[in-house]
Amino acid sequence: MEELDAAFARIWLLDPGDLCAGRYKAADCTNRDRCLHLEASAGLCTNINGEYRKIPLGALKIGKIAQGFGSIYTNDVLGDDRLTNKQ
């Protein structure tokens, strides 16, 4: 991660939807056929089994990025209102 000058990086894959009722942001899911599955995480956050392990398309920043709304960059994690989980 030091080579990229990043705090962490994650990889989600678009896979079949499952466990919809128990996942984070399930109420935001508009398509129960597929969702984003967290497959890898490196840097300050390496947990792939937390609340962000399955994200509906369109939910949160990652769900919007997956729908084609573009990537998100920040140099001010604590001051960026787009980021809810500051830890």
PDB file with one MODEL, atoms N, CA, C and O in Angstrom:
MODEL        1
ATOM      1  N   MET A   1       0.814  -1.185   0.000  1.00  0.00           N
ATOM      2  CA  MET A   1       0.000   0.000   0.000  1.00  0.00           C
ATOM      3  C   MET A   1       0.865   1.258   0.000  1.00  0.00           C
ATOM      4  O   MET A   1       0.434   2.302  -0.490  1.00  0.00           O
ATOM      5  N   GLU A   2       2.062   1.172   0.535  1.00  0.00           N
ATOM      6  CA  GLU A   2       2.927   2.346   0.583  1.00  0.00           C
ATOM      7  C   GLU A   2       3.263   2.847  -0.814  1.00  0.00           C
ATOM      8  O   GLU A   2       3.402   4.051  -1.030  1.00  0.00           O
ATOM      9  N   GLU A   3       3.392   1.920  -1.764  1.00  0.00           N
ATOM     10  CA  GLU A   3       3.711   2.314  -3.135  1.00  0.00           C
ATOM     11  C   GLU A   3       2.597   3.156  -3.740  1.00  0.00           C
ATOM     12  O   GLU A   3       2.850   4.004  -4.596  1.00  0.00           O
ATOM     13  N   LEU A   4       1.369   2.926  -3.297  1.00  0.00           N
ATOM     14  CA  LEU A   4       0.216   3.646  -3.823  1.00  0.00           C
ATOM     15  C   LEU A   4      -0.123   4.885  -3.004  1.00  0.00           C
ATOM     16  O   LEU A   4      -0.980   5.675  -3.402  1.00  0.00           O
ATOM     17  N   ASP A   5       0.538   5.061  -1.868  1.00  0.00           N
ATOM     18  CA  ASP A   5       0.247   6.155  -0.948  1.00  0.00           C
ATOM     19  C   ASP A   5      -1.229   6.147  -0.557  1.00  0.00           C
ATOM     20  O   ASP A   5      -1.904   7.176  -0.577  1.00  0.00           O
ATOM     21  N   ALA A   6      -1.712   4.947  -0.200  1.00  0.00           N
ATOM     22  CA  ALA A   6      -3.126   4.771   0.154  1.00  0.00           C
ATOM     23  C   ALA A   6      -3.239   4.119   1.528  1.00  0.00           C
ATOM     24  O   ALA A   6      -2.363   3.361   1.943  1.00  0.00           O
ATOM     25  N   ALA A   7      -4.338   4.427   2.230  1.00  0.00           N
ATOM     26  CA  ALA A   7      -4.590   3.822   3.538  1.00  0.00           C
ATOM     27  C   ALA A   7      -5.020   2.373   3.396  1.00  0.00           C
ATOM     28  O   ALA A   7      -4.573   1.514   4.155  1.00  0.00           O
ATOM     29  N   PHE A   8      -5.887   2.097   2.427  1.00  0.00           N
ATOM     30  CA  PHE A   8      -6.289   0.726   2.150  1.00  0.00           C
ATOM     31  C   PHE A   8      -6.924   0.638   0.770  1.00  0.00           C
ATOM     32  O   PHE A   8      -7.315   1.644   0.178  1.00  0.00           O
ATOM     33  N   ALA A   9      -7.013  -0.573   0.284  1.00  0.00           N
ATOM     34  CA  ALA A   9      -7.646  -0.835  -1.013  1.00  0.00           C
ATOM     35  C   ALA A   9      -8.474  -2.104  -0.886  1.00  0.00           C
ATOM     36  O   ALA A   9      -8.113  -3.030  -0.160  1.00  0.00           O
ATOM     37  N   ARG A  10      -9.583  -2.130  -1.599  1.00  0.00           N
ATOM     38  CA  ARG A  10     -10.469  -3.295  -1.547  1.00  0.00           C
ATOM     39  C   ARG A  10     -10.884  -3.711  -2.949  1.00  0.00           C
ATOM     40  O   ARG A  10     -10.903  -2.916  -3.889  1.00  0.00           O
ATOM     41  N   ILE A  11     -11.216  -4.996  -3.045  1.00  0.00           N
ATOM     42  CA  ILE A  11     -11.721  -5.541  -4.310  1.00  0.00           C
ATOM     43  C   ILE A  11     -13.049  -6.223  -4.036  1.00  0.00           C
ATOM     44  O   ILE A  11     -13.134  -7.140  -3.218  1.00  0.00           O
ATOM     45  N   TRP A  12     -14.090  -5.763  -4.732  1.00  0.00           N
ATOM     46  CA  TRP A  12     -15.405  -6.400  -4.697  1.00  0.00           C
ATOM     47  C   TRP A  12     -15.670  -7.009  -6.059  1.00  0.00           C
ATOM     48  O   TRP A  12     -15.253  -6.466  -7.082  1.00  0.00           O
ATOM     49  N   LEU A  13     -16.361  -8.134  -6.071  1.00  0.00           N
ATOM     50  CA  LEU A  13     -16.806  -8.761  -7.320  1.00  0.00           C
ATOM     51  C   LEU A  13     -18.322  -8.782  -7.352  1.00  0.00           C
ATOM     52  O   LEU A  13     -18.973  -8.928  -6.318  1.00  0.00           O
ATOM     53  N   LEU A  14     -18.872  -8.637  -8.531  1.00  0.00           N
ATOM     54  CA  LEU A  14     -20.315  -8.703  -8.707  1.00  0.00           C
ATOM     55  C   LEU A  14     -20.694 -10.173  -8.826  1.00  0.00           C
ATOM     56  O   LEU A  14     -20.332 -10.838  -9.796  1.00  0.00           O
ATOM     57  N   ASP A  15     -21.416 -10.671  -7.845  1.00  0.00           N
ATOM     58  CA  ASP A  15     -21.786 -12.083  -7.770  1.00  0.00           C
ATOM     59  C   ASP A  15     -23.270 -12.218  -7.462  1.00  0.00           C
ATOM     60  O   ASP A  15     -23.936 -11.217  -7.197  1.00  0.00           O
ATOM     61  N   PRO A  16     -23.792 -13.428  -7.491  1.00  0.00           N
ATOM     62  CA  PRO A  16     -25.214 -13.630  -7.171  1.00  0.00           C
ATOM     63  C   PRO A  16     -25.562 -13.102  -5.783  1.00  0.00           C
ATOM     64  O   PRO A  16     -24.765 -13.206  -4.851  1.00  0.00           O
ATOM     65  N   GLY A  17     -26.741 -12.545  -5.658  1.00  0.00           N
ATOM     66  CA  GLY A  17     -27.209 -12.049  -4.366  1.00  0.00           C
ATOM     67  C   GLY A  17     -27.554 -13.211  -3.454  1.00  0.00           C
ATOM     68  O   GLY A  17     -28.169 -14.188  -3.881  1.00  0.00           O
ATOM     69  N   ASP A  18     -27.161 -13.101  -2.213  1.00  0.00           N
ATOM     70  CA  ASP A  18     -27.515 -14.093  -1.209  1.00  0.00           C
ATOM     71  C   ASP A  18     -27.423 -13.439   0.164  1.00  0.00           C
ATOM     72  O   ASP A  18     -26.810 -12.382   0.309  1.00  0.00           O
ATOM     73  N   LEU A  19     -28.009 -14.042   1.138  1.00  0.00           N
ATOM     74  CA  LEU A  19     -28.008 -13.521   2.503  1.00  0.00           C
ATOM     75  C   LEU A  19     -28.571 -12.104   2.584  1.00  0.00           C
ATOM     76  O   LEU A  19     -28.167 -11.323   3.445  1.00  0.00           O
ATOM     77  N   CYS A  20     -29.489 -11.777   1.701  1.00  0.00           N
ATOM     78  CA  CYS A  20     -30.000 -10.403   1.629  1.00  0.00           C
ATOM     79  C   CYS A  20     -30.569  -9.908   2.948  1.00  0.00           C
ATOM     80  O   CYS A  20     -30.278  -8.786   3.363  1.00  0.00           O
ATOM     81  N   ALA A  21     -31.364 -10.715   3.602  1.00  0.00           N
ATOM     82  CA  ALA A  21     -32.049 -10.254   4.813  1.00  0.00           C
ATOM     83  C   ALA A  21     -31.080  -9.868   5.918  1.00  0.00           C
ATOM     84  O   ALA A  21     -31.375  -8.963   6.699  1.00  0.00           O
ATOM     85  N   GLY A  22     -29.939 -10.526   6.006  1.00  0.00           N
ATOM     86  CA  GLY A  22     -29.030 -10.274   7.111  1.00  0.00           C
ATOM     87  C   GLY A  22     -27.880  -9.347   6.813  1.00  0.00           C
ATOM     88  O   GLY A  22     -27.049  -9.117   7.691  1.00  0.00           O
ATOM     89  N   ARG A  23     -27.792  -8.815   5.638  1.00  0.00           N
ATOM     90  CA  ARG A  23     -26.611  -8.021   5.312  1.00  0.00           C
ATOM     91  C   ARG A  23     -26.825  -6.531   5.543  1.00  0.00           C
ATOM     92  O   ARG A  23     -27.957  -6.055   5.635  1.00  0.00           O
ATOM     93  N   TYR A  24     -25.730  -5.817   5.634  1.00  0.00           N
ATOM     94  CA  TYR A  24     -25.717  -4.381   5.827  1.00  0.00           C
ATOM     95  C   TYR A  24     -26.354  -3.702   4.623  1.00  0.00           C
ATOM     96  O   TYR A  24     -26.044  -4.057   3.486  1.00  0.00           O
ATOM     97  N   LYS A  25     -27.221  -2.751   4.843  1.00  0.00           N
ATOM     98  CA  LYS A  25     -27.907  -1.976   3.807  1.00  0.00           C
ATOM     99  C   LYS A  25     -28.860  -2.824   2.965  1.00  0.00           C
ATOM    100  O   LYS A  25     -29.135  -2.477   1.816  1.00  0.00           O
ATOM    101  N   ALA A  26     -29.362  -3.919   3.509  1.00  0.00           N
ATOM    102  CA  ALA A  26     -30.285  -4.787   2.770  1.00  0.00           C
ATOM    103  C   ALA A  26     -31.524  -4.029   2.304  1.00  0.00           C
ATOM    104  O   ALA A  26     -32.067  -4.320   1.238  1.00  0.00           O
ATOM    105  N   ALA A  27     -31.966  -3.075   3.086  1.00  0.00           N
ATOM    106  CA  ALA A  27     -33.162  -2.304   2.713  1.00  0.00           C
ATOM    107  C   ALA A  27     -32.927  -1.468   1.455  1.00  0.00           C
ATOM    108  O   ALA A  27     -33.889  -1.088   0.787  1.00  0.00           O
ATOM    109  N   ASP A  28     -31.674  -1.174   1.121  1.00  0.00           N
ATOM    110  CA  ASP A  28     -31.344  -0.391  -0.065  1.00  0.00           C
ATOM    111  C   ASP A  28     -31.216  -1.241  -1.325  1.00  0.00           C
ATOM    112  O   ASP A  28     -30.993  -0.709  -2.413  1.00  0.00           O
ATOM    113  N   CYS A  29     -31.353  -2.540  -1.187  1.00  0.00           N
ATOM    114  CA  CYS A  29     -31.165  -3.442  -2.319  1.00  0.00           C
ATOM    115  C   CYS A  29     -32.381  -3.408  -3.240  1.00  0.00           C
ATOM    116  O   CYS A  29     -33.503  -3.682  -2.816  1.00  0.00           O
ATOM    117  N   THR A  30     -32.145  -3.069  -4.500  1.00  0.00           N
ATOM    118  CA  THR A  30     -33.222  -3.033  -5.493  1.00  0.00           C
ATOM    119  C   THR A  30     -33.171  -4.230  -6.427  1.00  0.00           C
ATOM    120  O   THR A  30     -34.107  -4.455  -7.195  1.00  0.00           O
ATOM    121  N   ASN A  31     -32.085  -5.005  -6.372  1.00  0.00           N
ATOM    122  CA  ASN A  31     -31.919  -6.163  -7.248  1.00  0.00           C
ATOM    123  C   ASN A  31     -31.327  -7.309  -6.431  1.00  0.00           C
ATOM    124  O   ASN A  31     -30.117  -7.354  -6.209  1.00  0.00           O
ATOM    125  N   ARG A  32     -32.160  -8.214  -5.992  1.00  0.00           N
ATOM    126  CA  ARG A  32     -31.693  -9.321  -5.141  1.00  0.00           C
ATOM    127  C   ARG A  32     -31.004 -10.432  -5.941  1.00  0.00           C
ATOM    128  O   ARG A  32     -30.600 -11.446  -5.371  1.00  0.00           O
ATOM    129  N   ASP A  33     -30.868 -10.246  -7.253  1.00  0.00           N
ATOM    130  CA  ASP A  33     -30.207 -11.255  -8.082  1.00  0.00           C
ATOM    131  C   ASP A  33     -28.689 -11.179  -8.001  1.00  0.00           C
ATOM    132  O   ASP A  33     -28.003 -12.182  -8.197  1.00  0.00           O
ATOM    133  N   ARG A  34     -28.160  -9.978  -7.707  1.00  0.00           N
ATOM    134  CA  ARG A  34     -26.704  -9.841  -7.637  1.00  0.00           C
ATOM    135  C   ARG A  34     -26.336  -8.695  -6.716  1.00  0.00           C
ATOM    136  O   ARG A  34     -27.097  -7.745  -6.534  1.00  0.00           O
ATOM    137  N   CYS A  35     -25.146  -8.810  -6.139  1.00  0.00           N
ATOM    138  CA  CYS A  35     -24.628  -7.767  -5.255  1.00  0.00           C
ATOM    139  C   CYS A  35     -23.107  -7.825  -5.277  1.00  0.00           C
ATOM    140  O   CYS A  35     -22.512  -8.728  -5.865  1.00  0.00           O
ATOM    141  N   LEU A  36     -22.498  -6.856  -4.632  1.00  0.00           N
ATOM    142  CA  LEU A  36     -21.039  -6.801  -4.558  1.00  0.00           C
ATOM    143  C   LEU A  36     -20.562  -7.628  -3.372  1.00  0.00           C
ATOM    144  O   LEU A  36     -21.050  -7.467  -2.253  1.00  0.00           O
ATOM    145  N   HIS A  37     -19.614  -8.502  -3.624  1.00  0.00           N
ATOM    146  CA  HIS A  37     -19.022  -9.355  -2.596  1.00  0.00           C
ATOM    147  C   HIS A  37     -17.577  -8.914  -2.386  1.00  0.00           C
ATOM    148  O   HIS A  37     -16.791  -8.888  -3.333  1.00  0.00           O
ATOM    149  N   LEU A  38     -17.228  -8.568  -1.153  1.00  0.00           N
ATOM    150  CA  LEU A  38     -15.862  -8.163  -0.836  1.00  0.00           C
ATOM    151  C   LEU A  38     -14.964  -9.400  -0.863  1.00  0.00           C
ATOM    152  O   LEU A  38     -15.168 -10.346  -0.102  1.00  0.00           O
ATOM    153  N   GLU A  39     -13.968  -9.376  -1.750  1.00  0.00           N
ATOM    154  CA  GLU A  39     -13.085 -10.530  -1.925  1.00  0.00           C
ATOM    155  C   GLU A  39     -11.686 -10.312  -1.366  1.00  0.00           C
ATOM    156  O   GLU A  39     -11.008 -11.276  -1.011  1.00  0.00           O
ATOM    157  N   ALA A  40     -11.237  -9.050  -1.279  1.00  0.00           N
ATOM    158  CA  ALA A  40      -9.889  -8.779  -0.777  1.00  0.00           C
ATOM    159  C   ALA A  40      -9.831  -7.377  -0.191  1.00  0.00           C
ATOM    160  O   ALA A  40     -10.516  -6.466  -0.655  1.00  0.00           O
ATOM    161  N   SER A  41      -8.999  -7.218   0.841  1.00  0.00           N
ATOM    162  CA  SER A  41      -8.803  -5.923   1.459  1.00  0.00           C
ATOM    163  C   SER A  41      -7.374  -5.867   1.992  1.00  0.00           C
ATOM    164  O   SER A  41      -6.922  -6.787   2.674  1.00  0.00           O
ATOM    165  N   ALA A  42      -6.670  -4.784   1.678  1.00  0.00           N
ATOM    166  CA  ALA A  42      -5.274  -4.653   2.090  1.00  0.00           C
ATOM    167  C   ALA A  42      -5.036  -3.275   2.678  1.00  0.00           C
ATOM    168  O   ALA A  42      -5.747  -2.323   2.359  1.00  0.00           O
ATOM    169  N   GLY A  43      -4.033  -3.172   3.539  1.00  0.00           N
ATOM    170  CA  GLY A  43      -3.692  -1.895   4.145  1.00  0.00           C
ATOM    171  C   GLY A  43      -4.190  -1.839   5.578  1.00  0.00           C
ATOM    172  O   GLY A  43      -4.074  -2.819   6.314  1.00  0.00           O
ATOM    173  N   LEU A  44      -4.747  -0.698   5.984  1.00  0.00           N
ATOM    174  CA  LEU A  44      -5.202  -0.517   7.359  1.00  0.00           C
ATOM    175  C   LEU A  44      -6.391  -1.396   7.714  1.00  0.00           C
ATOM    176  O   LEU A  44      -6.606  -1.695   8.889  1.00  0.00           O
ATOM    177  N   CYS A  45      -7.153  -1.808   6.739  1.00  0.00           N
ATOM    178  CA  CYS A  45      -8.340  -2.635   6.983  1.00  0.00           C
ATOM    179  C   CYS A  45      -8.245  -3.905   6.140  1.00  0.00           C
ATOM    180  O   CYS A  45      -8.300  -3.847   4.912  1.00  0.00           O
ATOM    181  N   THR A  46      -8.102  -5.046   6.802  1.00  0.00           N
ATOM    182  CA  THR A  46      -7.959  -6.304   6.069  1.00  0.00           C
ATOM    183  C   THR A  46      -9.136  -7.251   6.285  1.00  0.00           C
ATOM    184  O   THR A  46      -9.154  -8.346   5.724  1.00  0.00           O
ATOM    185  N   ASN A  47     -10.117  -6.847   7.089  1.00  0.00           N
ATOM    186  CA  ASN A  47     -11.264  -7.703   7.379  1.00  0.00           C
ATOM    187  C   ASN A  47     -12.198  -7.786   6.162  1.00  0.00           C
ATOM    188  O   ASN A  47     -12.667  -6.757   5.674  1.00  0.00           O
ATOM    189  N   ILE A  48     -12.466  -8.983   5.679  1.00  0.00           N
ATOM    190  CA  ILE A  48     -13.404  -9.145   4.557  1.00  0.00           C
ATOM    191  C   ILE A  48     -14.717  -9.785   5.019  1.00  0.00           C
ATOM    192  O   ILE A  48     -15.565 -10.108   4.187  1.00  0.00           O
ATOM    193  N   ASN A  49     -14.895  -9.971   6.315  1.00  0.00           N
ATOM    194  CA  ASN A  49     -16.113 -10.593   6.827  1.00  0.00           C
ATOM    195  C   ASN A  49     -16.960  -9.648   7.671  1.00  0.00           C
ATOM    196  O   ASN A  49     -17.834 -10.099   8.411  1.00  0.00           O
ATOM    197  N   GLY A  50     -16.716  -8.355   7.572  1.00  0.00           N
ATOM    198  CA  GLY A  50     -17.467  -7.381   8.349  1.00  0.00           C
ATOM    199  C   GLY A  50     -18.756  -6.960   7.658  1.00  0.00           C
ATOM    200  O   GLY A  50     -19.242  -7.636   6.752  1.00  0.00           O
ATOM    201  N   GLU A  51     -19.299  -5.831   8.102  1.00  0.00           N
ATOM    202  CA  GLU A  51     -20.587  -5.376   7.584  1.00  0.00           C
ATOM    203  C   GLU A  51     -20.538  -5.016   6.101  1.00  0.00           C
ATOM    204  O   GLU A  51     -21.582  -4.994   5.448  1.00  0.00           O
ATOM    205  N   TYR A  52     -19.373  -4.738   5.561  1.00  0.00           N
ATOM    206  CA  TYR A  52     -19.260  -4.356   4.154  1.00  0.00           C
ATOM    207  C   TYR A  52     -18.961  -5.540   3.230  1.00  0.00           C
ATOM    208  O   TYR A  52     -18.586  -5.333   2.075  1.00  0.00           O
ATOM    209  N   ARG A  53     -19.117  -6.758   3.709  1.00  0.00           N
ATOM    210  CA  ARG A  53     -18.753  -7.922   2.883  1.00  0.00           C
ATOM    211  C   ARG A  53     -19.694  -8.121   1.704  1.00  0.00           C
ATOM    212  O   ARG A  53     -19.288  -8.674   0.682  1.00  0.00           O
ATOM    213  N   LYS A  54     -20.947  -7.680   1.827  1.00  0.00           N
ATOM    214  CA  LYS A  54     -21.893  -7.751   0.714  1.00  0.00           C
ATOM    215  C   LYS A  54     -22.641  -6.424   0.667  1.00  0.00           C
ATOM    216  O   LYS A  54     -23.275  -6.021   1.642  1.00  0.00           O
ATOM    217  N   ILE A  55     -22.558  -5.751  -0.480  1.00  0.00           N
ATOM    218  CA  ILE A  55     -23.149  -4.429  -0.639  1.00  0.00           C
ATOM    219  C   ILE A  55     -24.072  -4.433  -1.851  1.00  0.00           C
ATOM    220  O   ILE A  55     -23.665  -4.860  -2.932  1.00  0.00           O
ATOM    221  N   PRO A  56     -25.304  -3.966  -1.691  1.00  0.00           N
ATOM    222  CA  PRO A  56     -26.210  -3.877  -2.840  1.00  0.00           C
ATOM    223  C   PRO A  56     -25.703  -2.864  -3.871  1.00  0.00           C
ATOM    224  O   PRO A  56     -25.085  -1.864  -3.507  1.00  0.00           O
ATOM    225  N   LEU A  57     -25.961  -3.117  -5.135  1.00  0.00           N
ATOM    226  CA  LEU A  57     -25.635  -2.142  -6.175  1.00  0.00           C
ATOM    227  C   LEU A  57     -26.389  -0.850  -5.884  1.00  0.00           C
ATOM    228  O   LEU A  57     -27.584  -0.878  -5.587  1.00  0.00           O
ATOM    229  N   GLY A  58     -25.705   0.261  -5.968  1.00  0.00           N
ATOM    230  CA  GLY A  58     -26.312   1.560  -5.725  1.00  0.00           C
ATOM    231  C   GLY A  58     -26.253   2.016  -4.280  1.00  0.00           C
ATOM    232  O   GLY A  58     -26.522   3.183  -3.997  1.00  0.00           O
ATOM    233  N   ALA A  59     -25.906   1.120  -3.351  1.00  0.00           N
ATOM    234  CA  ALA A  59     -25.827   1.486  -1.934  1.00  0.00           C
ATOM    235  C   ALA A  59     -24.403   1.929  -1.596  1.00  0.00           C
ATOM    236  O   ALA A  59     -23.429   1.354  -2.082  1.00  0.00           O
ATOM    237  N   LEU A  60     -24.302   2.943  -0.768  1.00  0.00           N
ATOM    238  CA  LEU A  60     -23.015   3.479  -0.336  1.00  0.00           C
ATOM    239  C   LEU A  60     -22.192   3.945  -1.543  1.00  0.00           C
ATOM    240  O   LEU A  60     -22.676   3.945  -2.675  1.00  0.00           O
ATOM    241  N   LYS A  61     -20.982   4.328  -1.289  1.00  0.00           N
ATOM    242  CA  LYS A  61     -20.120   4.802  -2.377  1.00  0.00           C
ATOM    243  C   LYS A  61     -19.730   3.664  -3.311  1.00  0.00           C
ATOM    244  O   LYS A  61     -19.742   3.836  -4.530  1.00  0.00           O
ATOM    245  N   ILE A  62     -19.383   2.505  -2.757  1.00  0.00           N
ATOM    246  CA  ILE A  62     -18.928   1.396  -3.608  1.00  0.00           C
ATOM    247  C   ILE A  62     -20.030   0.905  -4.528  1.00  0.00           C
ATOM    248  O   ILE A  62     -19.766   0.551  -5.677  1.00  0.00           O
ATOM    249  N   GLY A  63     -21.252   0.880  -4.044  1.00  0.00           N
ATOM    250  CA  GLY A  63     -22.372   0.460  -4.888  1.00  0.00           C
ATOM    251  C   GLY A  63     -22.637   1.427  -6.021  1.00  0.00           C
ATOM    252  O   GLY A  63     -23.047   1.016  -7.106  1.00  0.00           O
ATOM    253  N   LYS A  64     -22.405   2.723  -5.780  1.00  0.00           N
ATOM    254  CA  LYS A  64     -22.566   3.742  -6.819  1.00  0.00           C
ATOM    255  C   LYS A  64     -21.423   3.655  -7.840  1.00  0.00           C
ATOM    256  O   LYS A  64     -21.643   3.797  -9.043  1.00  0.00           O
ATOM    257  N   ILE A  65     -20.211   3.421  -7.350  1.00  0.00           N
ATOM    258  CA  ILE A  65     -19.063   3.252  -8.247  1.00  0.00           C
ATOM    259  C   ILE A  65     -19.316   2.072  -9.184  1.00  0.00           C
ATOM    260  O   ILE A  65     -19.048   2.163 -10.382  1.00  0.00           O
ATOM    261  N   ALA A  66     -19.829   0.975  -8.646  1.00  0.00           N
ATOM    262  CA  ALA A  66     -20.095  -0.221  -9.452  1.00  0.00           C
ATOM    263  C   ALA A  66     -21.158   0.031 -10.515  1.00  0.00           C
ATOM    264  O   ALA A  66     -21.182  -0.648 -11.541  1.00  0.00           O
ATOM    265  N   GLN A  67     -22.033   0.996 -10.277  1.00  0.00           N
ATOM    266  CA  GLN A  67     -23.057   1.339 -11.256  1.00  0.00           C
ATOM    267  C   GLN A  67     -22.562   2.355 -12.283  1.00  0.00           C
ATOM    268  O   GLN A  67     -23.327   2.781 -13.149  1.00  0.00           O
ATOM    269  N   GLY A  68     -21.305   2.743 -12.195  1.00  0.00           N
ATOM    270  CA  GLY A  68     -20.740   3.625 -13.206  1.00  0.00           C
ATOM    271  C   GLY A  68     -20.676   5.094 -12.839  1.00  0.00           C
ATOM    272  O   GLY A  68     -20.493   5.935 -13.719  1.00  0.00           O
ATOM    273  N   PHE A  69     -20.821   5.426 -11.563  1.00  0.00           N
ATOM    274  CA  PHE A  69     -20.777   6.821 -11.157  1.00  0.00           C
ATOM    275  C   PHE A  69     -19.363   7.345 -10.938  1.00  0.00           C
ATOM    276  O   PHE A  69     -19.194   8.483 -10.500  1.00  0.00           O
ATOM    277  N   GLY A  70     -18.354   6.547 -11.229  1.00  0.00           N
ATOM    278  CA  GLY A  70     -16.966   6.989 -11.115  1.00  0.00           C
ATOM    279  C   GLY A  70     -16.350   6.689  -9.769  1.00  0.00           C
ATOM    280  O   GLY A  70     -17.047   6.391  -8.799  1.00  0.00           O
ATOM    281  N   SER A  71     -15.035   6.772  -9.725  1.00  0.00           N
ATOM    282  CA  SER A  71     -14.308   6.462  -8.499  1.00  0.00           C
ATOM    283  C   SER A  71     -14.315   7.663  -7.557  1.00  0.00           C
ATOM    284  O   SER A  71     -14.662   8.779  -7.946  1.00  0.00           O
ATOM    285  N   ILE A  72     -13.925   7.407  -6.315  1.00  0.00           N
ATOM    286  CA  ILE A  72     -13.888   8.442  -5.293  1.00  0.00           C
ATOM    287  C   ILE A  72     -12.487   8.484  -4.694  1.00  0.00           C
ATOM    288  O   ILE A  72     -11.937   7.452  -4.312  1.00  0.00           O
ATOM    289  N   TYR A  73     -11.920   9.670  -4.615  1.00  0.00           N
ATOM    290  CA  TYR A  73     -10.619   9.881  -4.009  1.00  0.00           C
ATOM    291  C   TYR A  73     -10.761  10.919  -2.908  1.00  0.00           C
ATOM    292  O   TYR A  73     -11.590  11.825  -3.000  1.00  0.00           O
ATOM    293  N   THR A  74      -9.950  10.784  -1.869  1.00  0.00           N
ATOM    294  CA  THR A  74      -9.919  11.805  -0.831  1.00  0.00           C
ATOM    295  C   THR A  74      -8.550  11.819  -0.173  1.00  0.00           C
ATOM    296  O   THR A  74      -7.901  10.782  -0.041  1.00  0.00           O
ATOM    297  N   ASN A  75      -8.126  12.984   0.231  1.00  0.00           N
ATOM    298  CA  ASN A  75      -6.912  13.139   1.026  1.00  0.00           C
ATOM    299  C   ASN A  75      -7.261  13.614   2.429  1.00  0.00           C
ATOM    300  O   ASN A  75      -6.378  13.982   3.204  1.00  0.00           O
ATOM    301  N   ASP A  76      -8.556  13.606   2.753  1.00  0.00           N
ATOM    302  CA  ASP A  76      -9.022  14.082   4.052  1.00  0.00           C
ATOM    303  C   ASP A  76     -10.132  13.166   4.558  1.00  0.00           C
ATOM    304  O   ASP A  76     -11.303  13.543   4.542  1.00  0.00           O
ATOM    305  N   VAL A  77      -9.772  11.976   5.002  1.00  0.00           N
ATOM    306  CA  VAL A  77     -10.755  10.987   5.450  1.00  0.00           C
ATOM    307  C   VAL A  77     -11.630  11.537   6.564  1.00  0.00           C
ATOM    308  O   VAL A  77     -12.849  11.367   6.532  1.00  0.00           O
ATOM    309  N   LEU A  78     -11.034  12.186   7.537  1.00  0.00           N
ATOM    310  CA  LEU A  78     -11.804  12.686   8.677  1.00  0.00           C
ATOM    311  C   LEU A  78     -12.746  13.825   8.295  1.00  0.00           C
ATOM    312  O   LEU A  78     -13.812  13.966   8.894  1.00  0.00           O
ATOM    313  N   GLY A  79     -12.376  14.624   7.326  1.00  0.00           N
ATOM    314  CA  GLY A  79     -13.200  15.761   6.933  1.00  0.00           C
ATOM    315  C   GLY A  79     -14.117  15.501   5.751  1.00  0.00           C
ATOM    316  O   GLY A  79     -14.911  16.372   5.396  1.00  0.00           O
ATOM    317  N   ASP A  80     -14.034  14.337   5.131  1.00  0.00           N
ATOM    318  CA  ASP A  80     -14.837  14.032   3.942  1.00  0.00           C
ATOM    319  C   ASP A  80     -16.209  13.509   4.351  1.00  0.00           C
ATOM    320  O   ASP A  80     -16.306  12.410   4.897  1.00  0.00           O
ATOM    321  N   ASP A  81     -17.263  14.268   4.100  1.00  0.00           N
ATOM    322  CA  ASP A  81     -18.626  13.880   4.483  1.00  0.00           C
ATOM    323  C   ASP A  81     -19.143  12.666   3.720  1.00  0.00           C
ATOM    324  O   ASP A  81     -20.136  12.066   4.132  1.00  0.00           O
ATOM    325  N   ARG A  82     -18.501  12.290   2.624  1.00  0.00           N
ATOM    326  CA  ARG A  82     -18.942  11.110   1.878  1.00  0.00           C
ATOM    327  C   ARG A  82     -18.583   9.814   2.588  1.00  0.00           C
ATOM    328  O   ARG A  82     -19.146   8.763   2.283  1.00  0.00           O
ATOM    329  N   LEU A  83     -17.660   9.879   3.523  1.00  0.00           N
ATOM    330  CA  LEU A  83     -17.189   8.698   4.247  1.00  0.00           C
ATOM    331  C   LEU A  83     -17.830   8.657   5.626  1.00  0.00           C
ATOM    332  O   LEU A  83     -17.611   9.552   6.442  1.00  0.00           O
ATOM    333  N   THR A  84     -18.614   7.629   5.884  1.00  0.00           N
ATOM    334  CA  THR A  84     -19.306   7.540   7.163  1.00  0.00           C
ATOM    335  C   THR A  84     -18.506   6.803   8.227  1.00  0.00           C
ATOM    336  O   THR A  84     -18.616   7.124   9.410  1.00  0.00           O
ATOM    337  N   ASN A  85     -17.705   5.821   7.829  1.00  0.00           N
ATOM    338  CA  ASN A  85     -16.938   5.011   8.772  1.00  0.00           C
ATOM    339  C   ASN A  85     -15.519   5.556   8.855  1.00  0.00           C
ATOM    340  O   ASN A  85     -14.651   5.135   8.091  1.00  0.00           O
ATOM    341  N   LYS A  86     -15.272   6.481   9.766  1.00  0.00           N
ATOM    342  CA  LYS A  86     -13.990   7.169   9.867  1.00  0.00           C
ATOM    343  C   LYS A  86     -12.870   6.316  10.465  1.00  0.00           C
ATOM    344  O   LYS A  86     -11.695   6.646  10.306  1.00  0.00           O
ATOM    345  N   GLN A  87     -13.225   5.211  11.159  1.00  0.00           N
ATOM    346  CA  GLN A  87     -12.200   4.373  11.766  1.00  0.00           C
ATOM    347  C   GLN A  87     -11.277   3.824  10.703  1.00  0.00           C
ATOM    348  O   GLN A  87     -10.342   3.088  11.017  1.00  0.00           O
TER     349      GLN A  87
ENDMDL
END
